[in-house]
Amino acid sequence: MTPLAEQLAALGLRATAATLDDVVALATKRRWSPQQLLEHLATTEHQERTRRSLERRLARARIGRFTPMADFDWGWPKRIDRPAVDAALRLDFLADASNVIFISAHDLATQYATSLQRF
């Protein structure tokens, strides 16, 4: 890592530090003005920070892995009100300002709730 890249990393500009040589080459090739270069660096850094923030929050939430409802085995529960589940997953209850309560075996209710959390 170059001294400039190390300084950028120390300032918390990790995305810029990691791609410094590529960005400078791109800016030179496209003949960017200093303002265009700074706008690109700010945009890239913001996107990278947003991505890292989302990863951190997902890890902290401990949601874990889930099975998408598209892969759900509808034959597994003997009795299930599929239209009601589909309506919940379409978020139809929001128009009525009502709540959804899942009452079922632990694994089944967890799968529904986790699928709704992804919205």
C-alpha positions as CSV (number, residue, x, y, z in Angstrom):
1,M,0.0,0.0,0.0
2,T,1.3,3.5,-0.9
3,P,1.8,6.1,1.8
4,L,-1.2,8.0,0.3
5,A,-3.4,4.9,0.5
6,E,-2.3,4.3,4.0
7,Q,-3.2,7.9,5.0
8,L,-6.6,7.5,3.3
9,A,-7.2,4.3,5.2
10,A,-6.2,6.0,8.4
11,L,-8.8,8.7,7.7
12,G,-11.4,6.0,7.3
13,L,-11.6,6.2,3.5
14,R,-11.2,2.5,3.0
15,A,-12.8,2.2,-0.4
16,T,-10.8,5.0,-1.8
17,A,-7.6,3.6,-0.3
18,A,-8.3,0.1,-1.8
19,T,-8.9,1.3,-5.3
20,L,-6.7,4.4,-5.4
21,D,-4.5,3.3,-8.4
22,D,-7.5,2.2,-10.4
23,V,-9.4,5.5,-9.7
24,V,-6.5,7.6,-10.6
25,A,-6.0,5.7,-13.9
26,L,-9.7,6.0,-14.7
27,A,-9.7,9.7,-13.9
28,T,-6.6,10.2,-16.1
29,K,-8.1,8.2,-19.0
30,R,-11.4,10.1,-18.9
31,R,-9.8,13.4,-18.2
32,W,-11.9,14.2,-15.2
33,S,-11.7,17.6,-13.6
34,P,-10.8,17.6,-9.9
35,Q,-14.4,18.1,-9.0
36,Q,-15.5,15.1,-11.0
37,L,-12.8,13.0,-9.3
38,L,-13.9,14.1,-5.9
39,E,-17.6,13.4,-6.7
40,H,-16.6,9.9,-7.9
41,L,-14.6,9.3,-4.7
42,A,-17.4,10.6,-2.5
43,T,-20.0,8.5,-4.3
44,T,-17.9,5.3,-4.1
45,E,-17.0,5.9,-0.4
46,H,-20.7,6.5,0.4
47,Q,-21.8,3.3,-1.4
48,E,-19.1,1.2,0.3
49,R,-20.0,2.6,3.8
50,T,-23.6,1.9,3.2
51,R,-22.8,-1.7,2.1
52,R,-20.6,-2.3,5.2
53,S,-23.2,-0.8,7.5
54,L,-25.9,-3.1,6.1
55,E,-23.6,-6.1,6.6
56,R,-22.8,-5.1,10.1
57,R,-26.5,-4.6,11.0
58,L,-27.4,-8.0,9.5
59,A,-24.7,-9.7,11.4
60,R,-25.7,-8.0,14.6
61,A,-29.4,-8.9,14.1
62,R,-28.5,-12.6,14.0
63,I,-31.3,-13.3,11.5
64,G,-29.3,-16.1,10.0
65,R,-30.2,-18.1,6.9
66,F,-33.7,-18.4,5.7
67,T,-35.7,-20.3,3.1
68,P,-37.4,-18.0,0.6
69,M,-41.2,-18.5,0.4
70,A,-40.7,-19.4,-3.3
71,D,-38.9,-22.5,-2.1
72,F,-41.4,-23.3,0.7
73,D,-42.9,-26.8,0.7
74,W,-46.6,-26.2,0.8
75,G,-47.2,-29.9,1.2
76,W,-45.4,-30.0,4.6
77,P,-48.1,-28.6,6.9
78,K,-51.2,-30.8,6.7
79,R,-53.5,-27.7,7.0
80,I,-52.5,-24.2,5.9
81,D,-54.4,-21.2,4.7
82,R,-52.3,-20.4,1.7
83,P,-54.3,-17.4,0.5
84,A,-53.9,-15.8,4.0
85,V,-50.2,-16.4,3.9
86,D,-49.9,-15.0,0.4
87,A,-51.9,-12.0,1.5
88,A,-49.5,-11.4,4.4
89,L,-46.5,-11.8,2.2
90,R,-48.0,-9.2,-0.3
91,L,-48.3,-6.9,2.8
92,D,-52.1,-6.6,2.2
93,F,-52.6,-6.0,5.9
94,L,-50.9,-2.6,5.7
95,A,-53.8,-1.0,3.7
96,D,-56.1,-1.8,6.7
97,A,-53.5,-0.7,9.3
98,S,-53.8,-4.1,10.9
99,N,-51.3,-6.7,12.2
100,V,-50.5,-10.2,11.3
101,I,-50.1,-13.0,13.9
102,F,-48.7,-16.4,12.9
103,I,-49.9,-19.3,15.1
104,S,-48.2,-22.5,14.1
105,A,-45.4,-24.9,14.9
106,H,-42.2,-23.0,15.8
107,D,-40.3,-23.6,12.5
108,L,-43.2,-22.7,10.3
109,A,-44.0,-19.4,12.1
110,T,-40.3,-18.5,12.1
111,Q,-40.1,-19.0,8.4
112,Y,-43.1,-16.8,7.7
113,A,-41.8,-14.0,10.0
114,T,-38.3,-14.2,8.5
115,S,-39.7,-13.9,5.0
116,L,-41.7,-10.8,6.0
117,Q,-38.6,-9.2,7.6
118,R,-36.9,-9.3,4.2
119,F,-39.3,-6.7,2.9
